[in-house]
Amino acid sequence: MAARKKRATARPTRAKTSASTRPKPSASTRAKTGVKSGTKASAKASAKASAKASAKASAKAGAKKRVTTPPVAKQKASPVTRTVRRAAPPAAAPPVASADTPPAPTRAARRSPFDPSKLDRTVIALPLVEQFREQAGAAPRGRTKGIVATAAAAHKHAVVIDLNLDFREGREKARLQVIDDIVAIVKDGPHFSDDERNAYRARLTRLSPLQYVAAKLTEDEIIRVVRRDVDQADNEWSRRRIYRVWPDFEVSACLTKSTMTVKADAARIAFNARGRDIVWAVMDSGVDGAHPHFKTHKNLELREPIKHDTFVDEDDSDPLVDDFGHGTHVAGIIAGCMLATAPVPPAPATTRKKAKDAGPLKVYSAHGVREEESEERKVEIKEVREIAGVAPECKIVSMKVLDSSGNGTTTAIIRALQRVNEINQQGRRLLIHGVNLSLGYDFDPEWFACGQSPLCVEVDRLVRSGVVVVVAAGNSGYGFQQTSFTGVKAAGLSLTINDPGNADGAITVGSTHREMPHLYGASFFSSKGPTGDGRNKPDLLAPGEKIVSCAAGQKKEAMLGQPRSVSSPAAVKAEQVQYIEDSGTSMAAPHVSGAIAAFLSVRREFQGQPERVKRLFLDNATDLNRDRYFQGRGLVDLMRTIQSV
């Protein structure tokens, strides 16, 4: 079980050793959520009195205001919703602006580069305090009436309450007591029945991971929960149940030729590396259980105690239904296959007679194209003769953590990671060998130490139990830069690795071209290192541009909703299109997951040793002669890794 450790900078972090290393805050520090202050800039003297007055007024307006994170008993701040991008298809790059076009204002541009008070210890984490401020930013300070103020006060924040591992009565007791406090505060009043309170308590218990409590609370309710914990502890740290309150960050989802790029086809022929008897968990938007790609090798048929599961707070959420379409595409890259002789979905009843006369129903894939010089994007339909995942016989466990719109929360992922640990009996019996996370959210170094977020800590814990965790680096590796010589221009950006890709134990994967990685190198959108604390990331590159894999849900509908190209056969029906192309580091990560699954199926002595597996794949990667923070150690090479042992 992870606990906290003390850094020289006094930033609150987690340790990977024992709970005894956690710093004990002083009484005054525990009573507050942190204080920061700034200095007032003075205006430069001017020759004219009017100019001097104007300069002073401008300096006063632009100076950094004193911002205080007040004691929990008095906190009045304003919230913000922080949206997290998925490691999925990158948007088209905006046109390069002219030299006189100012860049769009960003949050970083509106504040000083560094404020030492960001390192102050807090109970309510600074990202959550920022949400408070920005949510009510339209309301004047001190305003208690009006539509804006009322809406801000009623806004529910998704939070993760991190429990104090030093609590004298143990973690589980702390968890239950915090849940009871939340129920007492949220369901206070005679208009709530005991049945309603019990149902709410059961829901909180079900949705909360082992070391955390997940809830949606208003700003006032959050402050009251923390205040109640402080009051009952009577300045004694071992009686405090809450260590920190984090925002429950929103996460989103961030082959025919690409298998040859990673040499999976050669490994199948030479070593029969097909992923047999290996089980891989796909934590995503679900997997379409009816897709024919998974029928040949029965990839979705599992044995107890392994089972598909959902961690999305939706009553009708089925892990084998993928309304969004992202998880099915990812799973199809890892495993499964469609052969020329494989069964295909039946045609509609009205066309069965014609299909019988014409022979077996063909299967097609959809690709985005632009014809000639046209800016209009069209879809090109091509026949699929044969297609296979990197490890065709690998079993897939669908762990649904993203909803039908492709969004989810960190607590859902943490619960899924903990479920893998439970199935594996905390590493004593390895039934699930690996996890693929083609999702994430942008990391801000002011929130917490890099790689020490609750999600990163949980990833590292699972790795130490013997499970390989492969994570997409993210698609935030490009943006805009401005210089006095070039003005504003599009450029690659360093320090853009997403969480949980910052986790030290994870294998973080960037994207490259599906066929010509040596020519094109790292994809322009692929997030680039180093990490915020200077570690080398990404670890590897894999194909992530225009990858063809299983089609399902909204992604399939969106692709087929575009006009068809002139070269596309007109008679092809939607049910015949079983594959589409997609791009992003979301597509690169499953190439590495499939490669490791294939490797473990023929080099079984490395099962349960994720650190050694990671080292082998990094040491045997193909150097593309690109910068270390662009390519990591290079392109994943399955054939060379197998031969190295």
FENZI-V727831 format. One record per residue. N is the residue number from 0. SS is DSSP state (alpha for helix, beta for strand, coil for the rest). OMEGA is omega in whole degrees, 0 to 359 (* if undefined). NEAR is the number of other C-alpha atoms within 10 Angstrom. Layout:
n/ss/omega/near
N/SS/OMEGA/NEAR
N/SS/OMEGA/NEAR
//
This chain:
n/ss/omega/near
0/coil/184/12
1/coil/175/17
2/beta/187/18
3/coil/174/22
4/coil/185/19
5/beta/177/15
6/coil/181/13
7/coil/182/5
8/coil/182/9
9/coil/175/12
10/coil/180/19
11/beta/179/24
12/coil/176/21
13/coil/175/23
14/beta/178/19
15/coil/184/16
16/coil/185/13
17/coil/182/14
18/alpha/183/17
19/alpha/181/13
20/alpha/182/15
21/coil/180/19
22/coil/177/14
23/coil/181/14
24/coil/177/14
25/coil/181/11
26/alpha/181/13
27/alpha/180/11
28/alpha/182/16
29/alpha/181/21
30/coil/184/20
31/coil/174/20
32/coil/176/23
33/coil/180/23
34/beta/173/18
35/coil/182/15
36/coil/179/14
37/coil/179/14
38/coil/182/9
39/coil/180/14
40/coil/178/14
41/coil/182/13
42/coil/178/15
43/coil/181/10
44/coil/181/12
45/coil/182/13
46/coil/183/7
47/coil/183/9
48/alpha/181/10
49/alpha/179/10
50/alpha/179/13
51/alpha/180/15
52/alpha/179/14
53/alpha/180/14
54/alpha/179/17
55/alpha/180/18
56/alpha/179/14
57/alpha/180/14
58/alpha/180/16
59/alpha/180/15
60/alpha/184/12
61/alpha/182/12
62/coil/179/15
63/coil/181/16
64/coil/176/12
65/coil/180/11
66/coil/184/11
67/beta/170/15
68/coil/194/23
69/coil/173/17
70/coil/183/21
71/coil/182/24
72/coil/186/16
73/coil/189/12
74/coil/174/18
75/coil/182/20
76/coil/185/24
77/coil/184/23
78/coil/176/23
79/coil/175/19
80/coil/179/16
81/coil/180/18
82/coil/182/13
83/coil/182/22
84/coil/180/21
85/coil/175/28
86/coil/184/32
87/coil/188/25
88/coil/179/22
89/coil/175/19
90/coil/179/10
91/coil/183/7
92/coil/179/11
93/coil/181/9
94/coil/180/8
95/coil/182/13
96/coil/177/15
97/coil/186/12
98/coil/182/15
99/coil/178/9
100/coil/181/12
101/coil/179/11
102/coil/179/15
103/coil/180/7
104/coil/180/8
105/coil/179/8
106/coil/180/6
107/alpha/182/9
108/alpha/184/9
109/alpha/181/10
110/coil/180/11
111/coil/183/9
112/coil/183/7
113/coil/177/9
114/coil/184/12
115/alpha/182/10
116/alpha/176/16
117/alpha/182/17
118/alpha/180/19
119/coil/179/18
120/coil/181/21
121/coil/171/25
122/coil/172/23
123/beta/188/25
124/coil/184/20
125/alpha/177/23
126/alpha/179/19
127/alpha/176/26
128/alpha/177/24
129/alpha/177/17
130/alpha/178/20
131/alpha/185/24
132/alpha/187/17
133/alpha/179/18
134/alpha/181/21
135/coil/184/22
136/coil/181/17
137/coil/181/12
138/coil/178/20
139/coil/180/10
140/coil/177/12
141/coil/181/9
142/coil/182/10
143/coil/180/12
144/coil/177/9
145/coil/185/9
146/alpha/183/10
147/alpha/181/16
148/alpha/180/20
149/alpha/180/14
150/alpha/179/13
151/alpha/181/23
152/alpha/183/21
153/alpha/183/13
154/coil/179/19
155/coil/178/17
156/beta/173/21
157/beta/185/19
158/beta/172/23
159/beta/178/24
160/beta/181/26
161/beta/186/20
162/beta/179/23
163/coil/181/25
164/coil/178/25
165/coil/180/23
166/coil/190/19
167/coil/182/14
168/coil/175/12
169/coil/185/14
170/alpha/184/18
171/alpha/178/15
172/alpha/177/13
173/alpha/181/24
174/alpha/181/23
175/alpha/180/16
176/alpha/177/14
177/alpha/177/22
178/alpha/177/23
179/alpha/178/15
180/alpha/180/17
181/alpha/179/24
182/alpha/181/19
183/alpha/182/14
184/alpha/184/17
185/alpha/183/17
186/coil/181/18
187/coil/176/12
188/coil/183/9
189/coil/182/7
190/coil/175/8
191/coil/180/11
192/coil/177/12
193/alpha/179/11
194/alpha/179/9
195/alpha/180/13
196/alpha/181/17
197/alpha/178/14
198/alpha/179/13
199/alpha/178/17
200/alpha/179/19
201/alpha/180/12
202/alpha/177/14
203/alpha/180/20
204/alpha/182/18
205/alpha/185/15
206/alpha/185/18
207/coil/174/20
208/coil/188/22
209/coil/187/15
210/coil/187/22
211/beta/170/27
212/beta/180/25
213/beta/181/26
214/beta/172/23
215/beta/187/18
216/beta/172/19
217/coil/178/20
218/alpha/180/23
219/alpha/180/19
220/alpha/177/18
221/alpha/181/22
222/alpha/180/20
223/alpha/178/17
224/alpha/179/21
225/alpha/180/24
226/alpha/180/17
227/alpha/179/17
228/alpha/179/18
229/alpha/184/23
230/alpha/183/12
231/alpha/182/12
232/alpha/179/14
233/coil/177/11
234/coil/177/16
235/coil/188/16
236/alpha/183/20
237/alpha/176/15
238/alpha/177/18
239/coil/182/24
240/coil/184/29
241/beta/175/25
242/beta/180/21
243/beta/175/19
244/beta/182/23
245/beta/165/23
246/beta/173/24
247/coil/189/22
248/coil/178/23
249/beta/178/22
250/beta/180/27
251/beta/179/27
252/coil/*/32
253/coil/*/28
254/coil/180/25
255/coil/181/18
256/coil/184/15
257/alpha/177/26
258/alpha/176/27
259/alpha/181/16
260/alpha/179/22
261/coil/177/27
262/coil/177/17
263/alpha/179/27
264/alpha/178/22
265/alpha/180/15
266/alpha/177/26
267/alpha/182/18
268/alpha/187/10
269/alpha/187/10
270/alpha/185/15
271/coil/180/17
272/coil/187/28
273/coil/180/28
274/coil/182/27
275/coil/179/19
276/coil/175/14
277/coil/182/24
278/beta/183/24
279/beta/178/27
280/beta/176/24
281/beta/180/28
282/beta/189/30
283/beta/184/32
284/coil/183/36
285/coil/178/34
286/coil/180/34
287/coil/183/27
288/coil/181/19
289/coil/184/13
290/coil/183/19
291/alpha/180/18
292/alpha/184/31
293/alpha/184/28
294/coil/187/18
295/coil/182/15
296/coil/178/17
297/coil/186/15
298/coil/184/23
299/coil/178/23
300/coil/188/15
301/coil/176/14
302/coil/177/8
303/coil/8/7
304/coil/179/9
305/coil/177/16
306/coil/175/15
307/coil/184/19
308/beta/178/19
309/beta/179/25
310/coil/179/24
311/coil/183/24
312/coil/176/15
313/coil/186/10
314/coil/184/7
315/coil/183/9
316/coil/180/20
317/coil/181/22
318/coil/179/26
319/coil/171/23
320/coil/183/22
321/coil/181/28
322/coil/182/23
323/coil/176/24
324/coil/183/26
325/alpha/183/33
326/alpha/179/34
327/alpha/178/29
328/alpha/179/29
329/alpha/182/31
330/alpha/180/34
331/alpha/175/32
332/alpha/181/31
333/alpha/191/35
334/coil/178/30
335/coil/178/29
336/beta/173/26
337/beta/180/24
338/coil/181/14
339/coil/182/13
340/coil/183/9
341/coil/178/12
342/coil/181/16
343/coil/180/20
344/coil/180/14
345/coil/177/13
346/coil/176/17
347/coil/185/11
348/alpha/183/9
349/alpha/183/8
350/alpha/184/10
351/alpha/181/13
352/alpha/178/11
353/alpha/181/11
354/alpha/180/16
355/alpha/180/11
356/alpha/186/8
357/alpha/182/9
358/coil/183/8
359/coil/179/13
360/coil/181/16
361/coil/179/16
362/coil/185/22
363/beta/174/20
364/beta/182/20
365/beta/183/26
366/beta/177/20
367/beta/180/18
368/beta/170/15
369/coil/184/13
370/coil/179/14
371/coil/182/7
372/coil/184/6
373/coil/176/9
374/coil/182/9
375/coil/179/11
376/coil/180/15
377/beta/180/21
378/beta/178/23
379/beta/182/23
380/beta/180/23
381/beta/178/18
382/beta/178/16
383/coil/179/18
384/coil/182/13
385/coil/181/13
386/beta/182/23
387/beta/173/24
388/coil/182/32
389/coil/177/37
390/coil/192/33
391/coil/186/28
392/coil/179/28
393/coil/176/26
394/beta/181/27
395/beta/174/28
396/beta/179/27
397/beta/175/29
398/beta/189/30
399/beta/180/29
400/coil/177/32
401/beta/182/31
402/coil/185/23
403/coil/177/19
404/coil/178/14
405/coil/180/25
406/beta/179/21
407/beta/181/28
408/beta/179/25
409/alpha/181/24
410/alpha/177/28
411/alpha/179/26
412/alpha/179/27
413/alpha/178/23
414/alpha/179/23
415/alpha/178/22
416/alpha/178/22
417/alpha/177/20
418/alpha/176/17
419/alpha/179/23
420/alpha/178/23
421/alpha/180/14
422/alpha/179/18
423/coil/181/20
424/coil/179/13
425/coil/176/17
426/coil/182/19
427/coil/179/13
428/coil/188/14
429/coil/178/19
430/coil/174/22
431/coil/189/23
432/coil/184/23
433/beta/180/28
434/beta/174/27
435/beta/178/26
436/beta/177/28
437/coil/183/32
438/coil/179/35
439/beta/177/33
440/beta/183/28
441/coil/180/24
442/coil/174/23
443/coil/185/15
444/coil/179/14
445/coil/184/15
446/coil/180/18
447/coil/180/21
448/coil/184/18
449/coil/181/22
450/coil/183/27
451/coil/174/23
452/coil/179/20
453/alpha/181/22
454/alpha/178/23
455/alpha/179/22
456/alpha/181/25
457/alpha/176/22
458/alpha/180/29
459/alpha/179/22
460/alpha/180/20
461/alpha/177/24
462/alpha/180/23
463/alpha/178/18
464/coil/175/19
465/coil/183/24
466/coil/175/28
467/beta/178/30
468/beta/180/26
469/beta/187/26
470/beta/174/35
471/beta/182/38
472/coil/183/40
473/coil/182/38
474/coil/184/33
475/coil/186/26
476/coil/177/23
477/beta/180/19
478/beta/183/14
479/beta/176/16
480/beta/181/14
481/beta/174/16
482/beta/180/9
483/coil/182/7
484/coil/186/7
485/coil/186/11
486/beta/181/17
487/beta/179/19
488/beta/177/17
489/beta/182/15
490/beta/174/15
491/beta/184/18
492/coil/175/20
493/coil/178/17
494/coil/183/20
495/coil/177/25
496/coil/180/32
497/coil/166/32
498/beta/8/27
499/coil/177/33
500/coil/177/34
501/coil/179/32
502/coil/186/24
503/coil/184/20
504/coil/182/22
505/coil/170/27
506/beta/186/29
507/beta/192/30
508/beta/172/38
509/beta/187/37
510/beta/172/34
511/beta/181/30
512/coil/186/23
513/coil/183/24
514/coil/187/16
515/coil/182/12
516/alpha/180/19
517/alpha/181/16
518/alpha/188/10
519/alpha/179/14
520/coil/182/21
521/beta/178/28
522/coil/184/26
523/coil/183/21
524/coil/186/26
525/coil/181/32
526/coil/188/33
527/coil/181/32
528/coil/357/27
529/coil/173/20
530/coil/182/25
531/coil/178/19
532/coil/171/12
533/coil/179/10
534/coil/181/14
535/coil/174/18
536/coil/358/29
537/coil/179/32
538/coil/184/28
539/beta/168/30
540/beta/175/37
541/beta/180/30
542/beta/181/34
543/coil/181/30
544/coil/177/22
545/coil/181/19
546/beta/180/26
547/beta/178/25
548/beta/189/28
549/beta/179/34
550/coil/177/29
551/coil/169/25
552/alpha/186/17
553/alpha/180/17
554/alpha/177/18
555/alpha/180/23
556/alpha/180/14
557/alpha/180/9
558/alpha/183/21
559/alpha/178/21
560/coil/179/11
561/coil/178/14
562/coil/181/12
563/beta/179/20
564/coil/181/18
565/coil/184/12
566/coil/182/11
567/coil/176/14
568/coil/187/13
569/coil/187/10
570/coil/183/6
571/coil/180/16
572/coil/182/13
573/alpha/182/11
574/alpha/177/13
575/alpha/179/17
576/beta/184/22
577/beta/182/22
578/beta/174/28
579/beta/176/25
580/beta/178/22
581/beta/184/26
582/coil/178/23
583/coil/176/31
584/alpha/172/36
585/alpha/180/33
586/alpha/179/36
587/alpha/183/34
588/alpha/180/34
589/alpha/173/32
590/alpha/179/35
591/alpha/177/31
592/alpha/179/30
593/alpha/179/31
594/alpha/180/29
595/alpha/177/31
596/alpha/178/32
597/alpha/179/31
598/alpha/182/28
599/alpha/180/23
600/alpha/179/23
601/alpha/176/17
602/coil/191/14
603/alpha/180/10
604/alpha/180/9
605/alpha/176/15
606/coil/182/20
607/coil/179/24
608/coil/186/16
609/alpha/179/24
610/alpha/178/17
611/alpha/178/12
612/alpha/179/19
613/alpha/181/19
614/alpha/179/12
615/alpha/182/16
616/alpha/178/27
617/alpha/182/20
618/alpha/184/17
619/coil/177/20
620/coil/179/21
621/beta/180/19
622/coil/179/19
623/coil/179/19
624/coil/174/12
625/coil/180/15
626/coil/183/15
627/alpha/183/19
628/alpha/173/22
629/alpha/189/31
630/alpha/189/30
631/coil/177/26
632/coil/177/25
633/coil/182/31
634/beta/179/30
635/coil/183/28
636/coil/183/25
637/alpha/183/28
638/alpha/181/21
639/alpha/180/18
640/alpha/178/20
641/alpha/182/20
642/alpha/183/10
643/alpha/179/10
644/coil/*/7
//
